[in-house]
Amino acid sequence: MKRRIALLAAACMTVMALGGCQKVNEAPATEAASQAEASGPAGAEASEGKSGNKVAYITAQRLGDDGPVDMVYRGIKAGCDEAGIEVHVVEAKKGEYEESMQAMISEGYNLIFAVFPELLDSVKNVSKQNPDVSFIHAICATKGDNLEGICCYEQQSSFVMGVLAAMTTKTNKVAFVGGVDNPDTHRYLDGYEEGIQYVNPDIEVQTSWIGSFEDPAKAKELALVHYQNGVDVLWGSGGKSALGLYEAAKEMGEGYYVMGCTDDNNDRLPGQVLASHYEAWDTAAKDLILDWNNGVFEPGLKVLTLENGYAYCKLADESQCEIPQEVRDKVEEVTEQIKSGEIVVKSMPSYEEVIATLE
């Protein structure tokens, strides 16, 4: 029986790819990192399987990234544990992506689950060379005869994050700090700016780029500059770098707000984290693993959306941050209006437009 991930296919009326964001769930990240180190430089742990299926998780970034690499791994590990199948993690080196995948296939791994844009071309190439092996790539839009792509409709929730920022700022100055200046990360910025403009086109949006997904110190430095330039609400998508944004907000103190991305960051800095742009990569990955193990594998493109509940603006609760009720109500209202089509997020291409780029 198909699990909840089937909703992703039904929701693919619209879609786009995803850039790197941060997660801030310390325990799973630490656990993942220690497991990776346990098996030496080639990768992470291999747990015993029961069904004969074997999953290889290939990543271009190290586990413990405080980002989607860890979230996807949590989901894969949970699905494999539930199904009783083997999972092995490979932290592939640049220039060895295809070699790493082929090595796992030669050892009998019949599902290659890759994550992050760096691996996209390699996944497409290796999947064509191994038609009897299943492939899943998370984060980027892609598809193939034996390849499932899963990405996030990030502009939707980014629009809502922009609405929240615009309704919270008292200085009419907000900021976005991105990891790497690339099209994937810009999709967060595009939706964010559109949501801000929806509320108040006179709000100033300051933007800066860290140049890395693994430089929290630089992120903190940039965030402090924004705060000192009058910004009182800041958001960013910067992988592990984005941890520096919380440090900057903490240093500035009360009245300076920050928002999270990818995982639930709302308890990281009480009183100052307004919300998280939540993307359920762990849940999606687990569902895909369990479907595949049960014989349900549907090559093509799937997406995390507001409509299917895999991606949304997760507001801090009242115990985490004081947010006026009218702001909470507006966030909910805008979310429902996007889901119903009453609000059209213009920065999003249609599903058909994205598919056309993959042909």
PyMOL commands that set and color helices and strands:
alter all, ss='L'
color gray80, all
select helices_A, chain A and resi 6-10+26-38+68-83+97-106+117-129+154-168+183-199+216-228+239-252+281-293+325-340+351-358
alter helices_A, ss='H'
color red, helices_A
select strands_A, chain A and resi 54-59+86-91+111-115+134-138+147-152+173-178+204-209+233-237+257-262+273-279+300-304+311-315
alter strands_A, ss='S'
color yellow, strands_A
deselect
rebuild
show_as cartoon
